[in-house]
Amino acid sequence: GTNAITGIGEKNSLMQAGGTGTVTFKAGNTATITAPKFYGMTAGSFATPATSGATATNNGTIDITGDGSVAMAADTKNTINNNGELKVTGKGATGIYNLGTFTQAATGKLEVSGEKSLGLYNKEGTMTLDGKATISGTKGAIGIFSNGGTVTSNMGSNLEITSDDTGIGKGDTPGLGVYAAKGATVSINGAKI
């Protein structure tokens, strides 16, 4: 089915997997959400003490519009999977926030856009990318930021990262296609940047 969700407060989510739980957004389902700082699907507690073993999987279509929103997020030692379609739009929006393990299958699609947006953020985790990803932004947007960990793309030219930096002369921050820090390994052969 299709659900449109609007008028909800900040920091809510569509589905959460905590402890060693598992949540799955089923194929054929569509959620269209308009809310600031909204989280599509999460795995893990993001608190102390941390939990491990949770899994969140998207097989449907999740479309989020809202500043500071995140399509999917995994805490340390937790797992998120995208086999469907994810779209997030907004200032400061993030496609994937990963501290654990993220896998996008060949059927997966990710689209991220907005001012100062961040396509894929990986902190000491593991990301494996198949399917298609389109990341576009303005005024300091970043395509991929890996702070330690490993990002491996098998997408080739199906990974597209663009940043409109036409405002640099007016004091806007330039965007970055890919940023790797703390010994991160980022392999994105054939990507369009």
N, C-alpha and C positions, 0 to 999 in steps of 0.2 A: 504494500500500500504506500500511499504518499501522505506525509504529514508536514504541515507548515507550522513552525513554532516561532512565535513572536512575543514581545512584551515581557520577557523574563529577566530577572536580575543578573548581575555579573557573577562569574565563576561557577556557573552551572554546567552540567554536562549531559550529553545524550545517553551514554552508557559508561559505567565504571566497573572494572574488575579489580577487586581487592583480595588480600590474602593469597590464596592459591586458586582463586575463582577464575572463571572463563565467561566472557560475554561475546556474542556474535550478532552483528547486524546482518540480517539475512538478505540474500540475493533477491532482487525484485522490489525491495523496499527503498523508499526515497525519503530523506529528511531534509527539509529546507528550513534553516534556522537563521533568524535575524536577532542578534544579541551581542553586546560587547563582552569581551573576555570570556567567551564561551569555549568549552572543550568538547569536541565531538566524541572521542572515545579515549579512555585512559586505562592503563594497567599499572597497578602498584599504589602505594599509599602516599608517596611524596611527603612523608613525615618521618619523625624519629620516634620509635625505632622503625626502620624500613622493613617492608615485607617483601617476599620474593615468590616467584612462581605464578603470578597472574598473567593472563593472556586476553587481549582484546583483538578481535578480528572483524574487519569490514569486508562484507561481500556485496553490499548494496551501494547506494549513492548518498553521500552526505555533502550538503552544500551550505556553507556557513558564511554569513556576511556580518562582520562586526569587528571593530577595532580591538586589537590585542587578543583575538581569538586563535585557537589552535585546533587543527583537524584531528590529530592523534598524538598521544603522549605516553611514554613508558618510563617508569622509574627504574633504578638500578636493579638488575637481576629479574626483570619482567619483560614481557614480549608483546609487541604489536605487529599486526599483519594487515596489509591492504591488498585485497584481491578484487576490489570494486573501484568506485570512483570517489575521490575526495576533492573538494574545491573549497578554498577559504579566501575571502577577500576582505581587506580592511587595513587601515594604518596599523603597523606593528603586528600584523597577522603572521602566524607561523604554520607551515604545513605539517611538519613532523618534528616533535621535540623528543629526542631519544637519549636516555641514559642507560638503556638496556639493550634489547635486540629489536630491530625493525627490519621486516622483509616485505618488499612489494613484489607481487607475482607478475607474470607476463600479462595477465588480464587487468592489472592495476593501472589506474590513471590518477595523477596528482596535478592539481592546478592551484598555484598560489599567486596572488597579486595584491599590490597596495604599496603605499608610501612606507618606507622603512620596514618592509616585510622581510621575512626570513623563510626561505623554502624548506631547507633541511638543516636541523641543528642536532649535532651528535656530540655528546660528552662522554668520552671513554667507553662508548658502546660500540655496537656492530650494526651496520646498515648494509643490506644487499638489495640492489635496485634492478628490477626488470619492468617491462611495460612501458609506460610513457609518463614524462613529467614536464610540465611547462611552468617555469617560474619567472615572473616578470614584476618589476617594481620600479619605484622612483625614490629620489631623495634619500639615498643611503641604504637601499635594499641589498640584501645578501642572498645569493643563490644557495650555497652550501657552506656551512661553518662547522668544522669538525675540531673539537677541542680534545685531542687525544682520540684513541679508538680507530676504527676502520670504516671507511665508506667505499663500497665496491659497486660500480654501475655496469650492468650488462646491457644497458639501453642503447648504447651507441648514440646515433643522431636523434633518437627519441627523447633524449634529455636536452631541453632547451632552457637556457638561462639568459635573460635580458634585463638591462637596467637603463632607464632613461635618465641620463645625467645632464639634461639641458639646463638645469637650474644651478649648476656649479658656480657660474659667474655671479649668481645672486646670493651666494653663501650656503647653498645646499651641500650636504655631505655626499661625496661620490659613492656609488654602489660598488659592490664586489661580486665577482662571479663565484669564486671559490676561495675560502680562507681555511688554512690548516695550521693548527698550533699544537704544542706539547707532544710532538712526535706522532701526530696523526698520519695515517696512511689513507690517501684519497686517490682512487683509481676511477677515472671517468673517461676512458678512451672513446674518441669519436663524438663527444658531446658538442652541441652548438652553443657557444658562449659569446 
